[in-house]
């Protein structure tokens, strides 16, 4: 009987130590995920429907803080420019410095340097643009369109401005990676239509790793904290059965 007690006590101490370690690691992962997210991402509430159906008015997105030099074609960016009202705005980059942007090709698609671009993010049935235009993007600038091409006020509305409607790369503060609210929004995909152009498309930020860190931390905290009560309950049942057997 004395040997059994020592054995049970040893297992209990080991289990308690492991559960404490699980809670500690879980706290690091859980809190670390949130801190990581706060450093890398900025939340942004979409003010208008100009990027519909990719993101709708009122949705909350996670935008990765980046430098304007990291922007690629196809990115949805948060930017601010005096010519556009000097307020944060959300648009998709369709052209970079040196590009010739035109609409539309014979099959009704937007072209970049003469190449027709597949744009699956547009609402089915929408034309790539509501009117024909051609623009040359100056070096160091970005040409931006909304996904709601029939109603978006974007670079097409500023074609007569200096830069032919483009904005400087330095105006960009972040790139949208995911829709945080509603919860079923998910990741914002990089469009493959721009992948074959020089520079390709950008890579997603660490939002998935951040979310995995938070989820794993929560599981470890719950599992570690629940170990003691669960094992204690089963231990009491075993002792009750043992006493009943002796009686």
KOLNU-245871 format. One record per residue: residue number from 1; x, y negated, z of N, C-alpha, C, O in turn. Coordinates in steps of 0.2 Angstrom, whole numbers, plus 5000, padded with zeros to 4 digits. Example, Ala and Ser with C-alpha at 12.3 -4.5 7.8 and 13.67 -1.06 7.14 Angstrom:
<pts>
resi	nc1	nc2	nc3	cac1	cac2	cac3	cc1	cc2	cc3	oc1	oc2	oc3
1	5066	5028	5039	5062	5022	5039	5066	5016	5039	5071	5017	5042
2	5064	5011	5035	5068	5005	5036	5064	5000	5039	5067	4994	5040
</pts>
This chain:
<pts>
resi	nc1	nc2	nc3	cac1	cac2	cac3	cc1	cc2	cc3	oc1	oc2	oc3
1	5004	5006	5000	5000	5000	5000	5004	4994	5000	5003	4989	4997
2	5010	4994	5004	5014	4988	5004	5017	4987	4997	5018	4981	4995
3	5019	4992	4993	5022	4991	4987	5017	4988	4982	5019	4984	4978
4	5011	4991	4982	5006	4988	4978	5005	4980	4979	5004	4977	4974
5	5005	4978	4986	5004	4971	4987	5009	4967	4984	5008	4962	4982
6	5016	4970	4985	5021	4966	4982	5021	4965	4975	5023	4960	4972
7	5019	4971	4972	5019	4971	4964	5013	4966	4962	5014	4962	4957
8	5007	4966	4965	5002	4961	4963	5004	4954	4964	5003	4950	4960
9	5008	4953	4970	5010	4946	4972	5015	4944	4966	5015	4938	4964
10	5019	4948	4964	5024	4946	4959	5021	4944	4952	5023	4939	4949
11	5016	4949	4951	5013	4947	4944	5009	4941	4945	5008	4937	4940
12	5006	4939	4951	5002	4933	4952	5007	4927	4952	5005	4922	4949
13	5013	4928	4955	5017	4922	4954	5019	4920	4947	5020	4915	4945
14	5021	4926	4944	5023	4925	4937	5017	4922	4932	5018	4917	4928
15	5011	4924	4934	5006	4922	4930	5004	4914	4931	5003	4910	4927
16	5005	4912	4938	5004	4905	4940	5009	4901	4937	5008	4895	4934
17	5016	4904	4936	5021	4900	4933	5020	4899	4926	5021	4893	4923
18	5018	4904	4923	5017	4904	4915	5011	4899	4914	5011	4895	4909
19	5005	4899	4918	5000	4895	4917	5002	4888	4918	4999	4883	4914
20	5006	4886	4923	5008	4880	4924	5012	4877	4918	5012	4871	4916
21	5016	4881	4916	5021	4880	4910	5016	4878	4904	5017	4873	4900
22	5011	4882	4903	5006	4881	4897	5003	4874	4898	5002	4871	4893
23	5001	4873	4904	4997	4866	4905	5002	4860	4904	5001	4855	4900
24	5009	4861	4906	5014	4856	4905	5015	4855	4897	5015	4849	4895
25	5016	4861	4894	5017	4860	4887	5011	4857	4883	5012	4853	4878
26	5005	4860	4885	4999	4857	4882	4999	4850	4883	4996	4846	4878
27	5000	4847	4889	5000	4840	4890	5005	4836	4885	5003	4831	4882
28	5011	4839	4884	5016	4836	4880	5013	4835	4873	5013	4830	4869
29	5010	4841	4870	5008	4841	4864	5002	4837	4863	5001	4833	4858
30	4997	4837	4867	4991	4833	4867	4992	4826	4867	4990	4822	4862
31	4996	4823	4872	4997	4816	4872	5002	4814	4867	5002	4809	4864
32	5007	4819	4865	5012	4817	4860	5008	4816	4853	5010	4812	4850
33	5003	4820	4852	5000	4820	4846	4996	4813	4845	4997	4810	4840
34	4993	4811	4851	4990	4804	4850	4995	4798	4850	4994	4794	4846
35	5001	4799	4854	5006	4794	4853	5009	4793	4846	5010	4788	4843
36	5010	4799	4843	5013	4800	4837	5008	4796	4832	5010	4792	4827
37	5001	4798	4832	4996	4795	4828	4996	4787	4829	4996	4784	4824
38	4997	4785	4835	4996	4778	4836	5002	4774	4833	5002	4768	4830
39	5008	4777	4833	5014	4774	4830	5014	4775	4822	5016	4770	4819
40	5011	4780	4819	5012	4781	4812	5006	4778	4808	5006	4776	4803
41	5000	4779	4812	4993	4777	4808	4990	4771	4811	4991	4769	4817
42	4986	4767	4807	4982	4762	4809	4975	4764	4807	4974	4765	4801
43	4970	4763	4811	4963	4764	4809	4960	4758	4806	4962	4753	4807
44	4956	4760	4801	4953	4754	4797	4946	4756	4795	4945	4761	4793
45	4941	4751	4797	4934	4752	4795	4933	4749	4788	4935	4744	4787
46	4930	4753	4784	4929	4751	4777	4923	4746	4776	4918	4748	4779
47	4925	4740	4774	4919	4735	4774	4914	4735	4769	4909	4733	4770
48	4916	4738	4763	4911	4738	4757	4911	4745	4754	4915	4749	4756
49	4907	4745	4749	4906	4752	4745	4910	4752	4739	4909	4756	4734
50	4915	4747	4738	4919	4747	4732	4924	4753	4731	4926	4754	4725
51	4925	4757	4736	4929	4764	4735	4924	4770	4735	4927	4775	4736
52	4918	4769	4735	4913	4774	4734	4914	4778	4728	4916	4775	4723
53	4914	4785	4728	4911	4789	4733	4917	4792	4737	4916	4796	4742
54	4923	4790	4736	4929	4793	4740	4928	4791	4747	4929	4795	4751
55	4927	4785	4749	4926	4782	4755	4920	4777	4755	4920	4773	4751
56	4916	4778	4760	4910	4774	4760	4910	4768	4765	4914	4768	4769
57	4906	4763	4764	4906	4757	4768	4904	4760	4775	4899	4764	4776
58	4908	4757	4780	4906	4759	4787	4910	4765	4789	4911	4766	4795
59	4913	4769	4785	4918	4775	4787	4924	4772	4790	4927	4767	4788
60	4927	4776	4794	4933	4774	4797	4939	4779	4795	4938	4785	4795
61	4944	4776	4792	4950	4780	4789	4956	4779	4793	4957	4774	4797
62	4960	4784	4792	4967	4783	4795	4972	4781	4790	4973	4785	4785
63	4975	4776	4790	4980	4773	4785	4987	4774	4788	4989	4771	4793
64	4991	4777	4785	4998	4778	4787	5002	4771	4785	5002	4768	4780
65	5006	4769	4791	5009	4763	4790	5016	4764	4785	5020	4768	4787
66	5016	4760	4780	5021	4762	4775	5024	4755	4773	5021	4750	4774
67	5030	4755	4769	5032	4749	4766	5030	4749	4759	5028	4755	4756
68	5029	4743	4756	5026	4743	4749	5030	4747	4744	5027	4749	4739
69	5037	4748	4745	5041	4751	4740	5039	4759	4740	5041	4762	4735
70	5035	4761	4745	5034	4768	4745	5027	4770	4741	5025	4776	4741
71	5024	4765	4739	5017	4766	4735	5018	4769	4729	5023	4767	4725
72	5014	4774	4727	5014	4777	4721	5007	4776	4717	5002	4774	4721
73	5007	4777	4711	5000	4777	4707	4995	4782	4710	4997	4788	4712
74	4989	4781	4711	4984	4785	4714	4983	4784	4721	4978	4786	4724
75	4988	4781	4725	4987	4779	4732	4981	4774	4733	4980	4770	4729
76	4977	4776	4739	4973	4771	4741	4976	4767	4747	4978	4770	4752
77	4977	4760	4746	4981	4756	4750	4977	4751	4754	4972	4749	4751
78	4979	4749	4759	4976	4743	4763	4981	4737	4762	4987	4738	4763
79	4979	4732	4759	4983	4726	4757	4980	4720	4759	4974	4719	4761
80	4984	4714	4759	4981	4708	4760	4985	4703	4755	4991	4703	4755
81	4981	4699	4752	4983	4694	4747	4979	4688	4747	4973	4688	4747
82	4983	4682	4747	4979	4676	4747	4974	4675	4741	4969	4672	4742
83	4977	4677	4735	4972	4676	4729	4966	4681	4730	4961	4679	4726
84	4966	4685	4734	4960	4690	4735	4956	4688	4741	4952	4692	4743
85	4957	4682	4744	4953	4680	4750	4957	4681	4757	4954	4679	4762
86	4963	4683	4756	4968	4683	4762	4964	4687	4768	4964	4685	4774
87	4962	4693	4766	4959	4698	4771	4961	4705	4769	4962	4706	4764
88	4961	4709	4774	4962	4716	4773	4957	4719	4768	4951	4719	4769
89	4960	4723	4763	4956	4726	4758	4958	4733	4756	4964	4734	4758
90	4954	4737	4753	4955	4744	4752	4954	4745	4744	4948	4744	4742
91	4959	4747	4741	4959	4748	4733	4963	4754	4731	4968	4756	4735
92	4962	4757	4725	4967	4762	4723	4972	4759	4718	4970	4755	4714
93	4978	4761	4719	4983	4759	4714	4983	4763	4708	4983	4769	4708
94	4982	4760	4702	4982	4763	4696	4988	4761	4691	4989	4764	4686
95	4992	4756	4693	4997	4754	4689	5003	4751	4694	5001	4747	4698
96	5009	4752	4692	5015	4749	4695	5019	4745	4690	5017	4744	4684
97	5024	4741	4693	5028	4737	4688	5030	4740	4682	5033	4745	4682
98	5029	4736	4676	5030	4739	4670	5025	4743	4666	5026	4744	4660
99	5020	4745	4670	5014	4748	4666	5010	4744	4662	5009	4738	4664
100	5007	4747	4657	5002	4744	4653	4995	4747	4654	4995	4753	4653
101	4991	4744	4657	4984	4747	4659	4979	4744	4654	4979	4739	4653
102	4975	4749	4652	4970	4747	4647	4964	4751	4649	4964	4757	4651
103	4958	4749	4647	4952	4752	4647	4948	4750	4641	4947	4744	4640
104	4945	4754	4637	4945	4762	4638	4948	4765	4632	4948	4762	4626
105	4950	4772	4633	4952	4776	4627	4946	4778	4623	4940	4776	4625
106	4947	4781	4618	4941	4784	4613	4937	4788	4617	4931	4788	4616
107	4939	4792	4622	4935	4796	4626	4932	4792	4633	4930	4796	4637
108	4933	4786	4633	4931	4782	4638	4935	4782	4645	4932	4780	4650
109	4941	4784	4644	4945	4785	4651	4950	4779	4651	4952	4776	4646
110	4952	4777	4657	4957	4772	4659	4964	4775	4656	4965	4781	4656
111	4968	4771	4653	4975	4773	4651	4980	4769	4654	4979	4763	4656
112	4986	4773	4656	4992	4770	4659	4997	4771	4654	4999	4777	4653
113	5000	4766	4651	5005	4767	4646	5003	4772	4640	5007	4776	4637
114	4997	4771	4638	4994	4775	4633	4992	4781	4634	4989	4785	4630
115	4993	4784	4641	4990	4790	4643	4984	4790	4646	4983	4786	4651
116	4979	4794	4644	4972	4794	4647	4973	4797	4653	4976	4803	4654
117	4970	4795	4658	4970	4797	4665	4964	4801	4667	4958	4798	4667
118	4964	4807	4670	4958	4810	4673	4957	4807	4680	4962	4806	4684
119	4951	4805	4681	4949	4802	4688	4943	4805	4691	4938	4803	4691
120	4945	4811	4694	4939	4815	4697	4936	4812	4703	4930	4814	4705
121	4939	4807	4705	4936	4803	4711	4931	4798	4710	4927	4796	4714
122	4930	4797	4703	4924	4793	4701	4918	4796	4702	4917	4802	4701
123	4912	4792	4703	4906	4795	4703	4904	4798	4697	4905	4795	4691
124	4901	4804	4697	4899	4808	4690	4895	4803	4686	4890	4801	4688
125	4897	4802	4680	4893	4798	4675	4895	4791	4675	4893	4788	4670
126	4899	4789	4680	4902	4782	4679	4907	4781	4674	4911	4786	4673
127	4907	4776	4670	4913	4774	4666	4919	4772	4670	4918	4769	4675
128	4925	4773	4668	4931	4771	4671	4931	4763	4673	4934	4761	4678
129	4928	4759	4669	4927	4752	4670	4921	4749	4667	4919	4752	4662
130	4919	4744	4669	4913	4741	4666	4914	4736	4660	4909	4735	4657
131	4920	4735	4659	4922	4731	4653	4929	4733	4650	4933	4735	4654
132	4930	4731	4644	4937	4733	4641	4942	4727	4644	4940	4722	4644
133	4948	4730	4645	4953	4725	4647	4960	4728	4645	4960	4734	4645
134	4965	4724	4645	4972	4726	4645	4976	4722	4649	4975	4716	4650
135	4981	4725	4653	4985	4721	4657	4992	4724	4658	4992	4730	4658
136	4997	4720	4658	5004	4722	4659	5006	4720	4666	5005	4714	4669
137	5008	4725	4670	5009	4724	4677	5017	4722	4678	5021	4725	4676
138	5018	4716	4681	5025	4713	4682	5028	4718	4687	5025	4721	4691
139	5035	4718	4686	5039	4722	4691	5038	4719	4698	5037	4713	4699
140	5038	4724	4702	5037	4723	4710	5029	4722	4711	5028	4720	4717
141	5025	4723	4707	5018	4722	4708	5014	4728	4707	5016	4733	4705
142	5007	4728	4709	5003	4734	4709	4996	4732	4706	4994	4726	4707
143	4994	4736	4702	4987	4735	4699	4982	4739	4702	4983	4745	4703
144	4977	4736	4705	4972	4740	4709	4965	4740	4707	4962	4734	4705
145	4962	4745	4707	4955	4746	4706	4951	4749	4711	4954	4753	4715
146	4944	4748	4712	4940	4752	4716	4937	4758	4713	4936	4758	4707
147	4936	4763	4716	4933	4769	4713	4925	4768	4711	4923	4771	4707
148	4922	4763	4714	4915	4761	4712	4916	4756	4706	4916	4750	4708
149	4918	4758	4700	4920	4754	4695	4915	4749	4693	4916	4743	4690
150	4908	4750	4694	4903	4746	4691	4902	4740	4696	4900	4734	4694
151	4904	4740	4702	4903	4735	4707	4909	4732	4711	4908	4727	4714
152	4915	4735	4710	4921	4733	4713	4924	4727	4711	4924	4726	4705
153	4925	4722	4715	4929	4716	4713	4937	4718	4715	4939	4718	4720
154	4940	4719	4709	4947	4721	4710	4952	4717	4705	4950	4712	4703
155	4957	4721	4703	4962	4717	4698	4958	4715	4692	4961	4710	4689
156	4953	4718	4690	4949	4716	4684	4946	4709	4684	4946	4705	4680
157	4945	4707	4691	4942	4701	4692	4947	4695	4693	4945	4689	4693
158	4954	4697	4693	4959	4692	4693	4964	4692	4688	4970	4690	4688
159	4961	4694	4682	4966	4695	4676	4969	4688	4674	4974	4688	4671
160	4965	4683	4675	4968	4676	4673	4972	4673	4679	4975	4668	4678
161	4973	4677	4684	4978	4674	4690	4985	4676	4688	4986	4680	4683
162	4990	4672	4691	4997	4674	4690	4998	4682	4691	4995	4684	4696
163	5001	4685	4687	5002	4692	4688	4997	4697	4685	4997	4703	4686
164	4992	4694	4681	4987	4698	4678	4983	4702	4682	4982	4708	4681
165	4981	4699	4688	4977	4703	4693	4981	4708	4697	4978	4711	4702
166	4987	4708	4697	4991	4712	4701	4993	4709	4708	4992	4703	4708
167	4995	4713	4713	4997	4710	4719	5004	4713	4721	5006	4718	4718
168	5008	4709	4724	5015	4711	4726	5015	4717	4731	5010	4718	4735
169	5020	4721	4730	5020	4727	4734	5021	4725	4741	5018	4729	4746
170	5024	4720	4743	5024	4717	4750	5018	4716	4753	5017	4715	4759
171	5012	4715	4749	5006	4714	4752	5003	4720	4755	4998	4720	4759
172	5005	4726	4754	5003	4733	4756	5005	4734	4763	5011	4733	4764
173	5001	4736	4768	5003	4738	4774	5002	4745	4776	5005	4747	4781
174	4998	4749	4772	4996	4756	4774	4993	4759	4768	4991	4756	4764
175	4994	4766	4769	4991	4770	4763	4986	4775	4767	4988	4778	4772
176	4980	4776	4764	4975	4780	4767	4976	4787	4766	4978	4790	4761
177	4976	4791	4772	4977	4798	4772	4971	4802	4773	4970	4808	4770
178	4967	4800	4777	4961	4804	4779	4955	4799	4782	4956	4794	4784
179	4949	4802	4781	4943	4799	4784	4942	4802	4791	4941	4808	4792
180	4943	4798	4796	4942	4800	4803	4935	4800	4805	4934	4804	4810
181	4931	4796	4803	4924	4796	4805	4920	4794	4799	4921	4789	4795
182	4915	4798	4797	4912	4804	4801	4918	4810	4801	4922	4810	4796
183	4917	4814	4805	4922	4820	4807	4923	4824	4801	4928	4828	4800
184	4918	4825	4796	4918	4830	4791	4921	4826	4785	4921	4829	4779
185	4924	4820	4786	4927	4817	4780	4933	4820	4777	4934	4821	4771
186	4938	4822	4781	4944	4826	4779	4949	4822	4776	4949	4816	4776
187	4954	4825	4772	4959	4822	4769	4957	4819	4763	4953	4821	4759
188	4961	4813	4761	4960	4810	4755	4965	4813	4750	4971	4812	4751
189	4963	4816	4745	4968	4820	4740	4971	4815	4736	4969	4810	4734
190	4978	4817	4734	4982	4813	4729	4979	4815	4722	4979	4821	4721
191	4977	4811	4718	4975	4813	4711	4980	4815	4707	4985	4812	4706
192	4979	4821	4704	4984	4824	4699	4984	4821	4693	4989	4822	4689
193	4979	4817	4691	4980	4813	4685	4986	4809	4684	4988	4807	4678
194	4989	4806	4689	4995	4802	4689	5001	4806	4690	5007	4803	4690
195	5001	4813	4691	5007	4816	4693	5012	4817	4688	5018	4817	4690
196	5010	4817	4682	5015	4818	4676	5018	4811	4674	5023	4811	4670
197	5016	4806	4677	5019	4799	4675	5025	4798	4679	5026	4801	4685
198	5030	4794	4677	5036	4793	4681	5035	4791	4688	5031	4787	4689
199	5038	4795	4693	5037	4793	4700	5032	4798	4703	5032	4799	4709
200	5028	4801	4699	5023	4806	4702	5018	4803	4707	5017	4797	4707
201	5016	4807	4711	5011	4804	4716	5014	4805	4723	5019	4809	4724
202	5012	4802	4728	5015	4802	4735	5013	4808	4739	5008	4812	4737
203	5017	4810	4744	5015	4816	4748	5011	4814	4754	5012	4808	4756
204	5006	4818	4756	5002	4816	4762	5007	4815	4768	5012	4818	4769
205	5004	4811	4773	5008	4809	4779	5007	4815	4784	5004	4820	4782
206	5009	4814	4790	5009	4819	4795	5002	4820	4799	5002	4823	4804
207	4997	4818	4796	4990	4818	4800	4988	4825	4802	4986	4826	4807
208	4990	4830	4797	4988	4837	4799	4992	4839	4805	4989	4843	4809
209	4998	4838	4805	5003	4840	4810	5001	4837	4817	5001	4840	4822
210	4999	4830	4816	4997	4827	4822	4990	4830	4825	4990	4831	4831
211	4985	4831	4821	4979	4835	4823	4981	4842	4826	4977	4843	4831
212	4985	4845	4823	4987	4852	4825	4990	4851	4832	4989	4856	4836
213	4994	4846	4833	4997	4845	4840	4992	4844	4845	4993	4847	4850
214	4987	4840	4844	4982	4838	4848	4978	4844	4850	4976	4846	4856
215	4976	4848	4845	4972	4854	4846	4975	4860	4849	4973	4863	4854
216	4982	4861	4848	4986	4866	4851	4987	4864	4859	4986	4868	4863
217	4988	4857	4860	4989	4855	4867	4982	4856	4871	4983	4858	4877
218	4977	4855	4868	4970	4855	4871	4969	4863	4873	4967	4864	4879
219	4971	4867	4868	4970	4874	4870	4974	4877	4875	4972	4881	4880
220	4981	4874	4875	4985	4877	4881	4983	4874	4887	4984	4877	4892
221	4981	4868	4888	4978	4865	4894	4972	4869	4897	4972	4870	4903
222	4967	4870	4892	4961	4874	4895	4963	4881	4897	4961	4883	4902
223	4967	4884	4892	4969	4891	4894	4973	4891	4900	4972	4896	4905
224	4978	4887	4901	4983	4887	4907	4979	4885	4914	4979	4889	4919
225	4974	4880	4913	4970	4878	4919	4965	4884	4921	4963	4884	4927
226	4963	4887	4916	4958	4892	4917	4961	4899	4920	4957	4903	4922
227	4967	4900	4919	4970	4906	4921	4969	4908	4929	4967	4913	4930
228	4971	4903	4933	4970	4904	4940	4963	4906	4942	4962	4912	4945
229	4958	4902	4941	4951	4904	4942	4949	4911	4940	4945	4915	4943
230	4951	4913	4933	4949	4919	4930	4952	4925	4934	4949	4930	4935
231	4959	4924	4935	4962	4930	4938	4960	4931	4945	4960	4936	4948
232	4959	4925	4948	4956	4925	4955	4950	4929	4956	4949	4933	4960
233	4945	4928	4951	4939	4931	4951	4939	4939	4950	4936	4943	4954
234	4944	4941	4945	4945	4948	4944	4948	4951	4950	4947	4957	4951
235	4953	4947	4953	4956	4950	4959	4952	4951	4965	4952	4957	4968
236	4947	4947	4966	4942	4948	4971	4938	4954	4970	4936	4958	4974
237	4936	4955	4963	4932	4961	4961	4936	4967	4963	4933	4972	4965
238	4942	4967	4961	4946	4973	4962	4947	4975	4969	4946	4981	4971
239	4948	4970	4973	4949	4971	4981	4942	4973	4983	4942	4978	4988
240	4936	4971	4981	4930	4973	4984	4929	4980	4982	4926	4984	4986
241	4931	4982	4976	4930	4989	4974	4934	4994	4978	4932	4999	4980
242	4940	4991	4979	4945	4995	4983	4943	4996	4990	4943	5002	4993
243	4940	4991	4994	4937	4992	5000	4931	4996	5001	4931	5000	5005
244	4927	4996	4995	4921	5000	4995	4923	5007	4995	4920	5012	4998
245	4929	5009	4991	4931	5015	4990	4934	5018	4996	4933	5024	4998
246	4938	5014	5000	4940	5016	5006	4935	5018	5011	4935	5023	5015
247	4930	5013	5011	4924	5015	5016	4920	5021	5014	4915	5023	5017
</pts>
